[in-house]
Amino acid sequence: MGCLFCKIAGGEIPSEKVYEDDDVVAFRDISPQAPVHILIIPRAHISGVDAAGPDAEVLLGRLLRVGARLAEKEGVGQSGYRLVINAGPDAGQAVFHLHCHLLGGRRLSWPPG
């Protein structure tokens, strides 16, 4: 496959990984939008949250739990952070491999975008 995130998860493309296990990989975004900007992805290729079937429910929960643990590790667990999943081009999804953004380290405005 030509998927950028599959290649990162597989170690074909270097990244600054901050977490990995059998199912999930997390790495720093190369174009950070906040002082803490980490992408959390499943190793398995799922094009987006809308393509995740019922069998992926546990994996979806793991992405969020890994995000919360990384927020603590990065020092933003108490001050606040955001976990974001963009779904489709109009929402800003640029890589069509399911991923969750962990953003923190500054005041995040609302509404976003």
ABEGO torsion letter per residue (X at the ends): XABAAAAAAAGABBBBBABBBAABBBBBBABBABABBBBBBBABBBABAAABBAAAAAAAAAAAAAAAAAAAAAGAAAAEBBBBBBBEAAAGBABBBBBBBBBBGBBBBOBBX
